[in-house]
Amino acid sequence: MTSTAEQHPPHTAPTPAARPNTLRTLLRLYPFAKPALPRIGLGMLSALLASLVALAIPQVLQQLVDGALSQGDTAPIWPAVLTVLALGVLEAVMIALRRWFVLVPGTHIESRMRNALYARLQDLPVTFHDRWPSGQLLSRAISDLNMIRRWISFGLVLLVVNFLTILAGVVILVSMNWVLGLIFLVCSIPIWIYGYVFEEKYSVIARRSQDQSGDLATAVEESVHGIRVLKAFGRGSFALKSFANQAEELRGTEIEKARAIAGIWLWLLLVPDVAFALCLVSGVWLTSQGQLSVGELVAFFATATVLRFPVESIGFLLSMTFDTRTATDRFFDILDTPNTITDPPRPVTITAPRGRLAFENVHFRYADSPERFPDLLDGVDLVLEPGETMALVGLTGSGKSTLTALTTRLYDVTDGSVTLDGVDVRALRREELRRHIAMAFEDATLFSASVRENVLLGRPEFAERSPEADAVLAEALDIAQAGFVHDLPDGVDTLVGEEGMSLSGGQRQRVALARAVAAAPAVLVLDDPLSALDVNTESLVEAALRRVLVKTTALIVAHRPSTVMLADRVALLENGRVTAVGRHSELLASSPHYKFVISSLEDEERRESNRTGESL
C-alpha cells in the first residue's frame, strides 16, 4: 500500500483532480470539534441574533420617517432613538457573547489535534521520518493548526452567520420592494460565480504557499543545527543565499495569493456599489411614482448597508476557508499515512526474558532502493546466546547499523525473522520489545532536559528522586565513565540543552551509553557508542562495561580492535551476510577478509592515537 506522503511528496500539492472538495475535507475535523460544537453553536446563535438586531434597526427608521417625520410630529422621535440605542446595545452584547462562546473551544480543538498529530508522529516508523523534512512537520503542528483554530473560532462562525444574514436581508429587501430586491439579488450572481472560480485557483496557490513555508522552516532548522559547520567552513553567505532564494520563492507565491484575493475583493467591492447605484436610481423613480415611500427607501438602503459587511466579508472568509482546507489536507497527510510497523493484534508476552537473540535468514532493503541493487542484508543467520557478548565487524556500508536497528523494529525485516527467546520480535508489543532490548547509537541524541531525566528515560517506573532511581543513575553513570556530570553547574540536574549540544561529542556518547545501561535490558545493542571517546576513556568504559555484559546479552558494532576484545565471539558481516563467526584469534587465523578489516581498524586507531598525542 502506498502512503499519502508517497503519493504526494511533502513539497508537492495534490492535483485538482485528486483533491477532495472543501466541504468533505473540512468535515473531517468533526471528531476533533464534536465536544466544542454546543458552544460553537451558541456562538453562531449569538452572532445571528446580533445580525437580526442590526437588520431590525432599519425597520424602526422606516416607521420614524414615514410616521413622525413626515407628519412633522417630534414627539415619537425620542422613543425611536431610545429603541435604536437599545437595539445597538443588544447587538454589542450578542457580539461579545459570540466571542466568549467560541474563544475557549477553538483552543481545545487545536490542543486535541496537536496531541493527535504528535502521537501519530511518535507512532509512525523511522522510514516516515527519514522521508519527511522536519520543517514540514513543524509547520503542520504549529501554523496549520493555528489556522484551523482561527477558522473554527472566527471564520466558520462568521461564514455561516453572514450567509444566513444575507439570506434574511434579501428576503427583507424583496418584501420591501420586489423590484429593488430583485436588482440587488441579480447583481450578487457574479460574486457567487467568481467565488467558485476563486476556490479552484486559490486552493492550489494556498497549498503551494504552505508547503513552501514548511520548506523554509526546514532550511532555518538545518542552518541552526549546522551553525558550527557553516561557521567552520565560512559558508554562512552560501546558506543565506539559499535561504533568500527559498524566501523569494515564497514571497512570489504570497504575491500570487494576494493577487487572487485582490481579484475577488474587486468583485466584492464593485458589485455592491453597482447594485447600490442601480437600486438608488430605481428607488428614486419608484418613490416619484408613488410606488415606494421615502421611509421604505431609507429602510431599504439602511438594510442594504447592514448587508454590505456580510457581502464584503465573503472574500476574506472564503480565502480563510480555503487556507483552512489546505491546512486540514496537510494535517491529514500525516494522520492518513499508514503505519507499517505496528503492534500485533494478539501480542505475545515474555515475562522473564533470557536474552537469546537470533537472526534467521534475515533480508532487508530500503524502500527507495532501486530494484537492480541486491538486498543490503541478504540472508543473515546469527545467534547470540543468553549472556553472550557478540561483536559485529565489517567494512563501512556493510549494513552493521541496519542489522542492529532490526532488533527493536526501528525497521522491519524484508524477509526472514529476528527472534528474542524464540519469539519473533514482530509478535511482541513494541513497548515491551523496546523494554527488553535497549540501544545506544553512535550519533548520541539527548533531549532538552536534565542529565537525570535523560539517563532514566527508559525507567518510567521509578518515582522521581527515589532511592532506587538514584542508585540506578549512579551505577549507570559510573559504568559509562560519565562522572563529569557531577561537575556541571547543577550536577545531574543540569539541563543539557537542545540535543545535548552544550556537551562535547564524547560526553554525549557517555550519557547516552548510561541511558542504555540504566534501562537494564535483557539485550543491549551498542551501535559503535564509543566512537567519540579518546582511547584512554574508551578503555575505562570498556572495563566498566564488562560488569554489565556478564549478565546481559550484547550485540556491539565494533570500529576499534579494543572493542572487539570485549566480545566472547565476533561476527563478520560481508556482502550482506555473516560469513564468519568465532573468537577473535580464530578468525584472524581463518578469515583473510576479517584480518583485512581488523587491520583497517588498527590503522585507524593508530592514527587517532597519534592525533590525541599531538593534541596533548
VENGIUR-V415126 format. One line per field, one symbol per residue. ss: DSSP state (2 for helix, 1 for strand, 0 for the rest). psi: psi as a letter, one per 20 degrees, with the letter a starting at -180 (. if undefined). Layout:
BEGIN
ss: ???
psi: ???
END
This chain:
BEGIN
ss: 0002222000000000000002222220022222222222222222222222222222222222222222200022222222222222222222222222222222222222222222222220022222200222222222222222222222222222222222222222222202222222222022222222222222222222222222222222222220222222000222222222222222222222222222222222222222222222222222220000022222222222222222222222222222222222222222200000000000010000000011111111000000000000111111110000111110000002222220000000001111110011222102222222111100000000012222222200000000222222222222200022222000222010022200002222222222222200001111100000002222222222222220001111100022220000111111001111110222222202222222222222222222222220
psi: pprghhgoqhjpqqqhhiprrgghghiiighhighihghhghgggghghgghghhhghhghghggieghhijoigigghgghgggghgghghghghgghhhigghhhhgggghhghgghghhhqrhhghhhpqhhhgghhhfgghgggghgghgggghggghghggggggggghhgohghhgggghhighghghhghgggghggggghghghhghhhggggghghkhgggghjkkghghgggghgghhghgghhhhghgghhghhghhhgghgggggghgghggghghijiprhhhgghghgghhhigghghihghhghhghhhgghgghgihghipqoiorqqhnqqpohnphkopppolpqpqqhjpqhiqrqgomlpppppqpiqpppoqrqpjijghgghhhhjkhqqqhrbqpqokipphiiqqhgggihhpqqpqgnoprrmargghghkhjmiipqpkqhgghgggggghghjlkihhiirgkcijppirpjkiirrghgghhghghggghilrhppoonljjhjqrhghghgghghhhhgihjpppopopjqhhhhihqhrpppppljqoiqpaqghghhhiohhghgghhghgghhghhgghghhh.
END
